Amino acid sequence: MRQDELDKILREYSLSETNHKKNIFGDYAYMPYVYDDEHHKIYSFYFSNHLPHNTVTILKNERFAAVPTHIHDFIEINYMYSGSCEQSIDGKKSLLKKGQMTLIDTRTPHSLGYTEENDIMINILIGKDYLNNQFFSKLSQHNLITSFFINAINDKESHLNYMIFNTENNERLQTFLTELLLEYYRPSYNSKEMMNSLFVLIILEMINTLDTSINYESVNESHSIIFLTLQYIAKNYLHCTLESTAQHVHVNPCYLTTLLKKHLHASYKELIIQLKMEHAVQKLLNTDESIDNIACQSGYQNLTFFYKKFKEIYHCSPKEYRQRNRLSL
């Protein structure tokens, strides 16, 4: 199926949209609801048990109607395929434009405004069961999006609520999203595997562009500090310290340590070690330099400590890692 065929499918009227055009709207009276502090009704969309465990679910938002304030028990990504849509998330109003995305946590109240003919929003629904070890193994460990997913499946953790991504100019991300939709509406023989792989590529590209695409207004203060910290140490991990990093993000070192432990489940030292090891791994796989030189370039003058830490993380020696993974390339 070509992209123009996909566009035609997305613009076709569903039965609900046809009814909306006739001023026949769905009845939310049967839906359970709660009241917020200001006595506003918040509907509960709880159907994650009906979502498939082994892939994501795609729905087109029904046009010509508004969606009242609601919460749900699954994670949702909204992608504005065409046009725009007014939204209110956790009490904050914004306009989602073509190519932009939102990532919304469970139990985060949100609503959508009335949408016109050209306002096509795609909803990607992710059940908590989908977020398993296999999924997390494909993501880099310490970033705001991975932390978002980890917190979303842990009821005891504080929640990031939502993030808005200004991804309208990211051509690669648009390509991945288009391919995901093509696969969904005209599935191939290996459709489930294709969709899962494309979804991981979408998340990885969102992680790649966090520093340029994140809308800071959608990130609360503590998570903004975490994001700025990750951004800073990713560029300075060979030389920075906890004190210099805390100074850069304008907080006390002890407070920064607390935030990292709470939201990333890692200490500052563990984050630095992980970055240094990732640097070493790239050198092992892509150069013929000696392992001792790679250790030094990765910030380790104590070679014994480097070999020990490497084996703790990768469960083999650097030499074994190089041989094993180069053979598999």
C-alpha contacts under 8 A as a table, 3 or more apart, distances in Angstrom:
res1	aa1	res2	aa2	distance
1	M	5	E	6.24
1	M	6	L	7.06
1	M	182	L	6.82
1	M	186	R	6.75
2	R	5	E	5.32
2	R	6	L	6.53
2	R	182	L	7.90
3	Q	6	L	4.97
3	Q	7	D	6.19
3	Q	178	T	7.65
3	Q	182	L	7.50
4	D	7	D	4.99
4	D	8	K	6.28
5	E	8	K	5.05
5	E	9	I	6.34
6	L	9	I	5.12
6	L	10	L	6.27
6	L	181	L	7.67
6	L	182	L	6.44
6	L	185	Y	7.60
7	D	10	L	5.22
7	D	11	R	6.27
8	K	11	R	5.26
8	K	12	E	6.34
9	I	12	E	5.34
10	L	60	K	7.60
10	L	120	I	7.48
11	R	117	E	7.89
11	R	118	N	7.83
11	R	120	I	7.65
13	Y	16	S	7.85
13	Y	17	E	5.56
13	Y	18	T	5.98
14	S	17	E	5.11
14	S	18	T	6.19
14	S	62	E	7.70
15	L	18	T	5.10
15	L	19	N	6.27
16	S	19	N	5.04
16	S	20	H	6.12
16	S	25	F	7.76
16	S	62	E	6.82
17	E	20	H	4.88
17	E	21	K	6.24
17	E	62	E	5.95
17	E	63	R	5.81
17	E	64	F	6.45
18	T	21	K	5.22
18	T	22	K	6.68
19	N	22	K	5.04
19	N	23	N	6.37
19	N	24	I	4.91
19	N	25	F	6.68
20	H	23	N	4.84
20	H	24	I	5.04
20	H	25	F	5.54
20	H	63	R	7.73
20	H	64	F	5.76
20	H	65	A	6.52
21	K	24	I	7.30
21	K	64	F	6.56
25	F	65	A	7.56
27	D	30	Y	7.19
28	Y	31	M	5.32
29	A	32	P	7.95
31	M	43	Y	6.45
31	M	44	S	6.77
31	M	45	F	7.56
32	P	43	Y	5.90
32	P	44	S	5.57
32	P	45	F	7.91
33	Y	41	K	6.45
33	Y	42	I	5.34
33	Y	43	Y	4.12
33	Y	44	S	5.36
34	V	41	K	5.90
34	V	42	I	5.30
34	V	43	Y	6.52
34	V	44	S	7.63
35	Y	38	E	7.55
35	Y	39	H	5.03
35	Y	40	H	5.27
35	Y	41	K	4.71
35	Y	42	I	5.80
36	D	39	H	5.12
36	D	40	H	5.41
36	D	41	K	6.69
36	D	42	I	6.95
37	D	40	H	7.42
41	K	69	T	7.27
42	I	68	P	7.74
42	I	69	T	5.27
42	I	70	H	4.88
42	I	71	I	6.94
42	I	109	P	7.08
43	Y	68	P	7.60
43	Y	69	T	6.39
43	Y	70	H	4.37
43	Y	71	I	6.30
44	S	70	H	5.65
44	S	71	I	5.12
44	S	72	H	5.71
45	F	70	H	6.83
45	F	71	I	6.01
45	F	72	H	4.58
45	F	73	D	7.09
46	Y	72	H	5.26
46	Y	73	D	5.40
46	Y	74	F	7.84
47	F	50	H	5.50
47	F	51	L	7.09
47	F	72	H	7.77
47	F	73	D	7.07
47	F	74	F	7.96
48	S	51	L	5.13
48	S	73	D	5.99
48	S	74	F	5.69
48	S	127	G	5.56
48	S	128	K	7.72
49	N	52	P	7.96
49	N	127	G	7.84
51	L	56	V	7.88
51	L	57	T	6.95
51	L	126	I	7.85
51	L	127	G	6.24
52	P	55	T	6.01
52	P	56	V	7.09
52	P	57	T	7.42
52	P	127	G	7.58
53	H	56	V	7.93
53	H	127	G	6.88
53	H	129	D	5.57
53	H	130	Y	5.24
54	N	130	Y	5.95
54	N	192	K	7.86
55	T	126	I	7.91
55	T	130	Y	6.67
55	T	192	K	6.47
55	T	195	M	7.22
55	T	196	N	5.98
56	V	124	I	6.70
56	V	125	L	5.90
56	V	126	I	5.34
56	V	127	G	7.47
56	V	130	Y	7.58
56	V	195	M	7.69
56	V	196	N	7.28
56	V	199	F	7.96
57	T	124	I	5.71
57	T	125	L	5.02
57	T	126	I	6.70
58	I	122	I	7.00
58	I	123	N	5.73
58	I	124	I	4.72
58	I	125	L	6.29
58	I	184	Y	7.56
59	L	122	I	5.98
59	L	123	N	5.09
59	L	124	I	6.55
59	L	125	L	7.86
60	K	120	I	7.31
60	K	121	M	6.07
60	K	122	I	4.71
60	K	123	N	5.98
61	N	120	I	6.91
61	N	121	M	5.40
61	N	122	I	6.00
61	N	123	N	6.57
62	E	65	A	7.03
63	R	66	A	7.94
63	R	114	Y	7.31
63	R	115	T	5.13
63	R	116	E	6.19
63	R	117	E	6.92
63	R	119	D	7.16
63	R	120	I	7.26
64	F	114	Y	5.95
64	F	115	T	5.09
64	F	116	E	5.53
64	F	117	E	7.30
65	A	113	G	7.43
65	A	114	Y	4.82
65	A	115	T	6.15
66	A	111	S	7.78
66	A	112	L	5.61
66	A	113	G	4.64
66	A	114	Y	4.20
66	A	115	T	6.92
67	V	111	S	5.52
67	V	112	L	4.92
67	V	113	G	6.50
67	V	114	Y	7.62
68	P	110	H	7.79
68	P	111	S	5.11
68	P	112	L	6.72
69	T	109	P	5.99
69	T	110	H	5.03
69	T	111	S	4.29
69	T	112	L	7.67
70	H	108	T	7.90
70	H	109	P	5.24
70	H	110	H	5.63
70	H	111	S	6.41
71	I	106	T	6.78
71	I	107	R	4.84
71	I	108	T	5.59
71	I	109	P	4.94
71	I	110	H	6.74
72	H	75	I	7.85
72	H	106	T	5.58
72	H	107	R	5.56
72	H	108	T	7.59
73	D	106	T	5.08
73	D	107	R	6.44
73	D	127	G	7.81
74	F	105	D	7.37
74	F	106	T	5.41
74	F	125	L	6.62
74	F	126	I	5.80
74	F	127	G	4.96
74	F	128	K	6.35
75	I	103	L	7.54
75	I	104	I	5.95
75	I	105	D	5.12
75	I	106	T	5.46
75	I	125	L	5.96
75	I	126	I	5.07
75	I	127	G	6.41
75	I	128	K	7.43
75	I	152	A	7.56
76	E	102	T	7.98
76	E	103	L	5.96
76	E	104	I	5.20
76	E	105	D	6.79
76	E	106	T	7.93
76	E	123	N	6.65
76	E	124	I	5.67
76	E	125	L	4.76
76	E	126	I	6.16
77	I	101	M	6.79
77	I	102	T	5.52
77	I	103	L	4.62
77	I	104	I	6.28
77	I	123	N	5.80
77	I	124	I	4.98
77	I	125	L	6.56
78	N	101	M	5.40
78	N	102	T	5.12
78	N	103	L	6.67
78	N	121	M	6.65
78	N	122	I	5.76
78	N	123	N	4.71
78	N	124	I	6.34
79	Y	99	G	6.74
79	Y	100	Q	6.10
79	Y	101	M	4.59
79	Y	102	T	6.82
79	Y	121	M	5.69
79	Y	122	I	5.08
79	Y	123	N	6.43
79	Y	124	I	7.85
80	M	83	G	7.05
80	M	84	S	6.62
80	M	85	C	7.80
80	M	96	L	6.79
80	M	97	K	6.20
80	M	98	K	4.87
80	M	99	G	5.39
80	M	100	Q	5.73
80	M	101	M	6.41
80	M	119	D	7.72
80	M	120	I	6.26
80	M	121	M	4.53
80	M	122	I	6.30
81	Y	98	K	5.67
81	Y	99	G	5.97
81	Y	119	D	7.82
81	Y	120	I	5.56
81	Y	121	M	5.59
81	Y	122	I	6.58
82	S	97	K	7.75
82	S	98	K	4.99
82	S	99	G	7.39
82	S	118	N	6.10
82	S	119	D	5.41
82	S	120	I	4.99
82	S	121	M	6.93
83	G	97	K	6.34
83	G	98	K	5.36
83	G	118	N	5.27
83	G	119	D	4.22
83	G	120	I	6.38
84	S	95	L	6.78
84	S	96	L	5.47
84	S	97	K	4.39
84	S	98	K	5.81
84	S	115	T	7.83
84	S	119	D	5.38
84	S	120	I	7.60
85	C	95	L	5.73
85	C	96	L	5.25
85	C	97	K	6.71
85	C	112	L	7.00
85	C	113	G	6.34
85	C	114	Y	7.46
85	C	115	T	6.28
85	C	119	D	6.59
85	C	121	M	7.87
86	E	93	K	7.27
86	E	94	S	5.98
86	E	95	L	4.51
86	E	96	L	6.21
86	E	112	L	5.97
86	E	113	G	5.00
86	E	114	Y	7.63
87	Q	93	K	5.70
87	Q	94	S	5.52
87	Q	95	L	6.09
87	Q	96	L	7.01
87	Q	110	H	7.19
87	Q	111	S	5.73
87	Q	112	L	4.56
87	Q	113	G	5.95
88	S	91	G	5.82
88	S	92	K	5.22
88	S	93	K	4.22
88	S	94	S	6.32
88	S	110	H	5.34
88	S	111	S	5.28
88	S	112	L	6.55
89	I	92	K	5.27
89	I	93	K	6.50
89	I	108	T	7.19
89	I	109	P	6.01
89	I	110	H	4.21
89	I	111	S	6.64
89	I	162	Y	7.60
90	D	108	T	6.10
90	D	109	P	5.24
90	D	110	H	5.97
90	D	161	N	7.56
91	G	109	P	7.63
91	G	110	H	7.50
96	L	100	Q	6.16
96	L	101	M	7.27
97	K	100	Q	5.59
97	K	168	E	7.73
98	K	168	E	6.36
99	G	166	N	7.66
99	G	167	T	5.83
99	G	168	E	3.94
99	G	169	N	7.35
99	G	174	Q	7.08
100	Q	164	I	7.55
100	Q	165	F	5.77
100	Q	166	N	5.12
100	Q	167	T	4.95
100	Q	168	E	5.19
101	M	164	I	5.90
101	M	165	F	5.14
101	M	166	N	6.94
101	M	167	T	6.88
102	T	162	Y	6.99
102	T	163	M	5.64
102	T	164	I	4.42
102	T	165	F	6.08
103	L	162	Y	5.35
103	L	163	M	5.17
103	L	164	I	6.46
104	I	108	T	6.88
104	I	161	N	6.08
104	I	162	Y	4.38
104	I	163	M	6.70
105	D	108	T	5.80
105	D	148	F	7.85
105	D	152	A	6.22
105	D	159	H	7.25
105	D	160	L	7.05
105	D	161	N	4.96
105	D	162	Y	5.77
106	T	152	A	6.63
106	T	161	N	7.52
108	T	161	N	5.73
108	T	162	Y	7.62
115	T	118	N	7.94
115	T	119	D	5.49
115	T	120	I	7.86
116	E	119	D	5.30
117	E	120	I	7.67
126	I	130	Y	6.57
126	I	131	L	7.93
127	G	130	Y	5.48
127	G	131	L	7.33
128	K	131	L	5.42
128	K	152	A	7.81
128	K	153	I	5.89
129	D	132	N	6.41
130	Y	135	F	7.48
131	L	134	Q	7.91
131	L	135	F	5.82
131	L	136	F	7.00
131	L	149	F	7.41
131	L	153	I	7.69
132	N	135	F	5.37
132	N	136	F	6.44
133	N	136	F	5.11
133	N	137	S	5.93
134	Q	137	S	5.27
134	Q	138	K	7.00
135	F	138	K	5.72
135	F	139	L	7.31
135	F	200	V	7.83
136	F	139	L	5.34
136	F	141	Q	7.91
136	F	146	T	7.65
137	S	140	S	7.78
138	K	200	V	7.41
139	L	146	T	7.01
139	L	200	V	7.96
139	L	204	L	6.73
140	S	143	N	7.14
140	S	146	T	7.41
141	Q	146	T	6.58
142	H	146	T	6.73
142	H	147	S	7.05
142	H	230	L	7.59
142	H	264	L	6.56
142	H	271	L	7.29
143	N	146	T	5.58
143	N	147	S	6.17
143	N	207	I	7.31
143	N	227	F	7.21
143	N	230	L	6.75
143	N	264	L	7.94
144	L	147	S	5.05
144	L	148	F	6.04
144	L	207	I	7.97
144	L	223	H	7.68
144	L	226	I	7.55
144	L	227	F	6.20
145	I	148	F	4.82
145	I	149	F	6.45
145	I	207	I	6.63
146	T	149	F	5.27
146	T	150	I	6.25
147	S	150	I	5.05
147	S	151	N	6.04
147	S	263	H	6.59
147	S	264	L	5.94
148	F	151	N	5.32
148	F	152	A	6.10
148	F	159	H	7.38
148	F	160	L	6.05
149	F	152	A	5.00
149	F	153	I	6.60
150	I	153	I	5.68
150	I	154	N	6.61
151	N	154	N	5.13
151	N	155	D	7.47
151	N	157	E	5.63
151	N	158	S	6.81
151	N	159	H	5.94
151	N	160	L	7.55
151	N	263	H	7.60
152	A	155	D	7.08
152	A	157	E	7.85
152	A	159	H	6.48
154	N	157	E	5.61
155	D	158	S	7.97
158	S	263	H	7.92
160	L	163	M	7.88
160	L	219	V	7.50
160	L	220	N	7.79
160	L	223	H	7.40
162	Y	218	S	6.54
162	Y	219	V	7.30
163	M	214	I	7.28
163	M	215	N	7.06
163	M	218	S	5.17
163	M	219	V	6.23
164	I	214	I	6.25
164	I	215	N	5.38
164	I	218	S	5.96
165	F	213	S	5.24
165	F	214	I	4.78
165	F	215	N	5.71
166	N	169	N	7.91
166	N	213	S	4.80
166	N	214	I	6.23
166	N	215	N	6.47
167	T	170	N	5.29
167	T	173	L	7.67
167	T	213	S	5.74
168	E	171	E	7.89
168	E	174	Q	7.97
170	N	173	L	5.50
170	N	174	Q	6.39
171	E	174	Q	5.06
171	E	175	T	6.20
172	R	175	T	5.03
172	R	176	F	6.36
172	R	205	E	7.92
173	L	176	F	5.13
173	L	177	L	6.22
173	L	202	I	6.17
173	L	205	E	6.36
173	L	206	M	7.63
174	Q	177	L	5.12
174	Q	178	T	6.07
175	T	178	T	5.11
175	T	179	E	6.15
176	F	179	E	5.12
176	F	180	L	6.19
176	F	198	L	6.22
176	F	199	F	7.91
176	F	201	L	7.01
176	F	202	I	6.10
177	L	180	L	5.02
177	L	181	L	6.33
177	L	198	L	7.69
177	L	202	I	6.90
178	T	181	L	5.15
178	T	182	L	6.12
179	E	182	L	4.97
179	E	183	E	6.10
179	E	198	L	7.40
180	L	183	E	5.18
180	L	184	Y	6.20
180	L	194	M	7.98
180	L	195	M	5.84
180	L	198	L	5.99
180	L	199	F	7.17
181	L	184	Y	4.98
181	L	185	Y	6.14
182	L	185	Y	5.43
182	L	186	R	5.85
182	L	187	P	7.47
183	E	186	R	5.29
183	E	187	P	4.73
183	E	188	S	6.61
183	E	191	S	6.38
183	E	194	M	7.35
183	E	195	M	6.66
184	Y	187	P	5.40
184	Y	191	S	7.47
184	Y	195	M	7.34
187	P	190	N	7.76
187	P	191	S	5.18
188	S	191	S	4.87
190	N	193	E	5.64
190	N	194	M	6.10
191	S	194	M	4.99
191	S	195	M	5.99
192	K	195	M	5.24
192	K	196	N	6.19
193	E	196	N	5.16
193	E	197	S	6.10
194	M	197	S	5.19
194	M	198	L	6.09
195	M	198	L	5.08
195	M	199	F	6.01
196	N	199	F	5.10
196	N	200	V	6.29
197	S	200	V	5.20
197	S	201	L	6.29
198	L	201	L	4.96
198	L	202	I	6.20
199	F	202	I	5.00
199	F	203	I	6.35
200	V	203	I	5.12
200	V	204	L	6.07
201	L	204	L	5.03
201	L	205	E	6.07
202	I	205	E	5.23
202	I	206	M	6.23
203	I	206	M	5.01
203	I	207	I	6.25
204	L	207	I	5.00
204	L	208	N	6.12
205	E	208	N	4.82
205	E	209	T	6.31
206	M	209	T	5.38
206	M	210	L	6.11
206	M	213	S	7.96
207	I	210	L	5.21
208	N	211	D	7.87
209	T	212	T	5.47
209	T	213	S	5.72
209	T	214	I	7.91
210	L	213	S	5.29
210	L	214	I	5.43
211	D	214	I	6.46
211	D	231	Q	7.06
215	N	218	S	5.78
215	N	219	V	7.32
216	Y	219	V	5.26
216	Y	220	N	7.94
216	Y	224	S	7.14
217	E	220	N	7.44
219	V	223	H	6.07
219	V	224	S	5.82
220	N	223	H	5.57
220	N	224	S	6.03
221	E	224	S	5.04
221	E	225	I	6.30
222	S	225	I	5.15
222	S	226	I	6.44
222	S	259	L	7.16
223	H	226	I	4.91
223	H	227	F	6.09
224	S	227	F	5.06
224	S	228	L	6.16
225	I	228	L	5.19
225	I	229	T	6.04
225	I	249	V	6.33
226	I	229	T	5.01
226	I	230	L	6.19
226	I	259	L	7.22
226	I	260	L	6.90
227	F	230	L	5.20
227	F	231	Q	6.13
228	L	231	Q	4.97
228	L	232	Y	6.05
228	L	249	V	6.62
229	T	232	Y	5.10
229	T	233	I	6.15
229	T	245	T	6.70
229	T	246	A	7.86
229	T	249	V	6.62
230	L	233	I	5.37
230	L	234	A	5.96
231	Q	234	A	5.37
231	Q	235	K	6.85
232	Y	235	K	5.54
232	Y	236	N	6.21
232	Y	245	T	7.19
233	I	236	N	4.78
233	I	237	Y	4.77
233	I	240	C	6.95
233	I	245	T	7.31
233	I	272	I	7.40
234	A	237	Y	5.87
234	A	275	L	7.12
236	N	239	H	5.77
236	N	240	C	5.55
237	Y	240	C	5.52
237	Y	272	I	5.83
237	Y	275	L	6.87
237	Y	276	K	7.13
238	L	276	K	7.24
238	L	298	S	6.94
238	L	299	G	5.56
240	C	244	S	6.10
240	C	245	T	6.56
241	T	244	S	5.19
241	T	245	T	6.04
242	L	245	T	5.17
242	L	246	A	6.02
242	L	253	P	6.33
242	L	268	Y	6.72
243	E	246	A	5.15
243	E	247	Q	6.13
243	E	253	P	5.82
244	S	247	Q	5.05
244	S	248	H	6.17
245	T	248	H	4.99
245	T	249	V	6.47
246	A	249	V	5.31
246	A	250	H	5.92
246	A	251	V	5.28
246	A	252	N	5.98
246	A	253	P	5.16
246	A	256	L	6.44
247	Q	250	H	4.87
247	Q	251	V	6.25
247	Q	252	N	7.43
247	Q	253	P	7.87
251	V	255	Y	6.73
251	V	256	L	6.57
252	N	255	Y	5.22
252	N	256	L	6.28
253	P	256	L	5.05
253	P	257	T	6.19
254	C	257	T	5.09
254	C	258	T	6.31
255	Y	258	T	5.06
255	Y	259	L	6.29
256	L	259	L	5.13
256	L	260	L	6.24
257	T	260	L	5.25
257	T	261	K	6.22
257	T	267	S	6.42
257	T	268	Y	6.44
258	T	261	K	5.24
258	T	262	K	6.07
259	L	262	K	5.11
259	L	263	H	6.05
259	L	264	L	7.86
260	L	263	H	5.48
260	L	264	L	5.21
260	L	265	H	6.44
260	L	266	A	6.05
260	L	267	S	6.18
260	L	268	Y	7.00
261	K	264	L	5.65
261	K	265	H	4.40
261	K	266	A	4.98
261	K	267	S	5.70
262	K	265	H	5.71
266	A	270	E	5.96
266	A	271	L	6.61
267	S	270	E	5.12
267	S	271	L	6.40
268	Y	271	L	5.21
268	Y	272	I	6.42
269	K	272	I	5.20
269	K	273	I	6.22
270	E	273	I	5.10
270	E	274	Q	6.16
271	L	274	Q	5.17
271	L	275	L	6.35
272	I	275	L	5.18
272	I	276	K	6.19
273	I	276	K	5.10
273	I	277	M	6.08
274	Q	277	M	5.12
274	Q	278	E	6.13
275	L	278	E	5.09
275	L	279	H	6.25
276	K	279	H	5.07
276	K	280	A	6.29
276	K	298	S	5.34
276	K	299	G	6.85
277	M	280	A	4.90
277	M	281	V	6.11
277	M	298	S	7.21
277	M	310	F	6.94
278	E	281	V	5.05
278	E	282	Q	6.33
279	H	282	Q	5.32
279	H	283	K	6.44
279	H	298	S	6.21
280	A	283	K	5.10
280	A	284	L	6.15
280	A	294	I	6.02
280	A	295	A	6.64
280	A	297	Q	7.91
280	A	298	S	5.81
281	V	284	L	4.97
281	V	285	L	6.22
282	Q	285	L	5.29
282	Q	286	N	5.93
283	K	286	N	5.27
283	K	287	T	5.38
283	K	288	D	7.98
283	K	289	E	7.57
283	K	294	I	6.58
284	L	287	T	5.93
284	L	288	D	7.14
284	L	289	E	7.52
284	L	291	I	7.40
284	L	294	I	7.48
284	L	318	P	7.53
284	L	322	R	5.64
285	L	322	R	5.91
285	L	325	N	7.34
285	L	326	R	6.39
289	E	293	N	6.59
289	E	294	I	6.65
290	S	293	N	5.30
290	S	294	I	6.33
291	I	294	I	4.98
291	I	295	A	6.13
291	I	318	P	7.10
291	I	319	K	7.45
292	D	295	A	5.09
292	D	296	C	6.42
292	D	303	L	6.95
293	N	296	C	5.16
293	N	297	Q	6.18
294	I	297	Q	5.02
294	I	298	S	6.05
295	A	298	S	5.06
295	A	299	G	6.56
295	A	300	Y	5.31
295	A	301	Q	7.25
295	A	303	L	6.76
295	A	306	F	6.61
296	C	299	G	5.23
296	C	300	Y	4.83
296	C	301	Q	5.46
296	C	303	L	7.91
297	Q	300	Y	7.23
300	Y	303	L	6.37
300	Y	305	F	7.71
300	Y	306	F	6.17
302	N	305	F	5.50
302	N	306	F	6.49
303	L	306	F	4.93
303	L	307	Y	6.24
304	T	307	Y	5.33
304	T	308	K	6.23
305	F	308	K	5.08
305	F	309	K	6.10
306	F	309	K	5.30
306	F	310	F	6.00
307	Y	310	F	5.14
307	Y	311	K	6.24
307	Y	317	S	6.78
307	Y	318	P	7.24
308	K	311	K	5.39
308	K	312	E	6.35
309	K	312	E	5.01
309	K	313	I	6.35
310	F	313	I	5.36
310	F	314	Y	5.96
310	F	315	H	7.47
310	F	316	C	7.40
310	F	317	S	6.73
310	F	318	P	6.86
311	K	314	Y	5.26
311	K	315	H	4.59
311	K	316	C	4.85
311	K	317	S	5.48
311	K	318	P	7.62
312	E	315	H	5.58
312	E	316	C	7.87
314	Y	317	S	7.76
314	Y	321	Y	7.82
316	C	320	E	6.09
316	C	321	Y	6.30
317	S	320	E	5.16
317	S	321	Y	6.14
318	P	321	Y	5.00
318	P	322	R	6.17
319	K	322	R	5.20
319	K	323	Q	6.27
320	E	323	Q	5.17
320	E	324	R	5.91
321	Y	324	R	5.25
321	Y	325	N	6.00
322	R	325	N	5.55
322	R	326	R	5.83
323	Q	326	R	5.42
323	Q	327	L	6.19
324	R	327	L	5.47
324	R	328	S	6.67
325	N	328	S	5.05
325	N	329	L	6.43
326	R	329	L	5.25
